[in-house]
């Protein structure tokens, strides 16, 4: 059976890298006595894949992991068993049995939503997490209305010129003054939220250091749109829903 697990990662655990999180879950699954399927061969390993690796320092309430199991009692029992062995900073939010024909989470990722907020205590002007920016909504609207948003990215192979607008689907202020965005999170066009925020600050003439704000992933989506249709982003936890599969 294919199982999709949604989990949150926050607090001190946000500093744990992707490979260490994989090892952590491998051990947690054994402790929870999950009847997971192992690969065949001389070096069998748990059949497990993560949707979209999270950058170090980013919190998330929309992480996904797919596993295969040989047997289980119920999704709720598995959720309870896993949460019983979780450390502070990792919480299992949902467990869903997926149809056999559903693509794995890693191959399904199309977009992700993020919240960027001022870190608590960094500014007395914004105790709620909002940014001390005059007319934030207007500045965000002006920035997003641009036809192109050029961004220069340094890579191991050299310098790459990107157009962030191609992968920036939504950008708006939150009621508390934080910023919410929806960006391309696919393997072919991944846009990091820090790129968008850095570019926005530069265009608005604002200087906010990276140490001053916290990035939080809110949800991870697949795209259920058919050829020629506009994007239809659906949370990965809802992919097995019959209504979504009929779209």
N, C-alpha and C positions, 0 to 999 in steps of 0.2 A: 504493500500500500504506500502511496505517496502522501506524505504529511508536510504541510506548510506551517511553520512556526513563526509567529510575529513576536518580537521582543523589544524591550526598551533598554537603553544603555545610557547611564547618566552618572553624575557625581565623579568620584575618583576613577571609576571604570572608563570614563571617556579618554583616559590617557593610555589605555591598553590597545595595542595595535591589532590589526586584522589576524595575523598568523597566531598570535597568542590567544585571541578570542576563539579561533578554531580549536586550538588545543584545549581551551577551557571547556567548550561545549562537548568535545569528545569525552572528557573525563566526567562532566556533569551527566551526560546520557548514560554512562556506565553506572554512576552512583544512583541514578533514578531508576535503574533496572529496566530501561527501554529496550524492547526486543528489536534493535536496529539491524538492518541488513548490512552485511559486509561484502566487499568485493571479493572476487575469486583470484587465485594465483598464489605466488610464493610470499607476497607481502600484503595480506588482506587489510583493508581499512574501511572505516565506516562510510557508507554512502551518504554524503552530506555536501550541500553547496549553499553558499550565501548569495543573496541577491545583488548587493552593491556594497563593496567594502567601504567602511566609514573612515574618514580621515581622523588621525589622532587629535584629540582635543574637542571634537564635535560630539555633542550629545544627540540622542535620537529616541524617538518614540514610534519609529516606523521601520525597524530592521526586520529582515526576513531570512529564514533559513529553511531549506528543503531537506528532508531525510526520507529514507525508505525503511519501513518496518515489516517484520514478518508477521507480527500479531499485536493487538492492542485491545484493551477493554472499551475505552471511550476516549474521545478527544479531551473531555473535561478531566478525566483521571490522569491523562498524560500531562496536561497543563499543571495540575496540582502536584504531581510527582516531580516535575522539573522545578517548579517554584520552591519546593521544599529543599532543594539542594543548591539554589542560586545564592550568590553572595550579594551583599548590599551594592546596588548600582546596576543590577541586571534583573529584569522582571519579564516573565513570559506573559504576553498580553492575550494571545489567542493561539489555538491549535485547530487546524482544519484538515480534514481528509480531502485530497484533491482527486479529480477524475484522472484516469490513467493517461489520457491523451493531452493533458495540459503540459505546456513547456515548463522547464524548470525555472525557478525564480531568476537566476542569473541571466538567462536568455530572454526573459520577459520584460526586464526593466526598461522603461521609456522615459520616465520623469520622476522628479522628487520635489517635495515642497519643503521649504526651510523658513525658520524664524531667526532673525538676527536682532539681538537686543544688547543694550548696554549692560555690562556686568554689574551686579549689585554692589553698591558702595563706591563705584568708580566716580560717579558724579552726583553731587547733592541736588542738582537741578532735576535729575531724572531718577528718583528712587524706585520707580515702578519698572525700570528697564528700558524705557523709551530713550530716544536720542535727543540731545539738546540742539535741535535744528529748527530754525524758524521756517514756517510754511513747508514742513516735510512733505505733505501730500502734493503740493504744487511742484516742488523740486523733483519728486519721484515721477510725477506725470510728465514733466518736461524731458526728463532723462529717458523714460520709456518710449516717448513719442518719436525719438530719433529713428531715422530710417536704418542707420547702421551704428553699431557701438563697437568701434575697433578696440582690440586689446592685444598687447604684445606679451607673449608667454615664452619664457626661456625653458628649453628642454635639453635633454642630453645630446640631442642631435643638432642643437643650435637654437635659433630664434624662430618662433612661429607666430604668424599674424592671424588673429581670430576675429570673427564678428559675433559678439555676444548676443546680438539681437536675434540671430537665427535660433538660438536655444533658450531664449528668455521668454517664457509664455505668459507670466503674470508678475506684476511688481506693484505692491501697494502698502500703505502704512497700516499698522494695527491700531486699535483704539487706544492702547497704552503708549503709543509712540514708537513701538518697535517696527521692524520691517518684515514683511512676508513676501516670499517669491516662489515661483514654480519654474523649474529649469529642466533642461534636457539632462538626463542621468544615464543615457544609454552608453554602451561601450564605444560607439562610433562618434558621439558628439557630446560627451560629458562636459557640463559647465559647472565649475565650482562656485558656490555662493560667494565666497570671499572675492573672487574675480569681479563679480557683479557689484558688490559693495565697494570695493576699491575703486572701480571705474566710476561709480556714482559719486563718491566723495571727491574724486579728482575733478569731475565735471562741475560739481556744485561748489568747488573751492573750499571744501571742508577737510580738516585734518583730524582723523580719528584713528589712533594706532590700533593694530591688530590685537594687542593685549587688552584693549578696552571693551571688546564686545565678545559675546558668546553666540556661536552658531548652533542651532538645533534642527535636526531633520525631523519633520513632522510626519511625513508619509512618503511611501515609495509606490509608484504607479506603473501599470502597463498601459498600452494603448490599444483599445478595442476597435478603433476606427477601421473601416474597410477601405480599399483602394479608392482614392479620390475624395474621401470624406475628411472633415475636420477632425482634429484630435478628440478622442473620447477616453480620457484618462480614468482608470479604475484602480483602486487600491489592490495590491497583490493578494490581500486576504480575501477579496471578493471575486477573484477570477473564477472559482468553481461554482459561483452562483448561477443558477439556470437562466435567470433573466439576462445576465451579462453575456452568457455564452450564446444567446440567441441574437445578439446584436449584429 
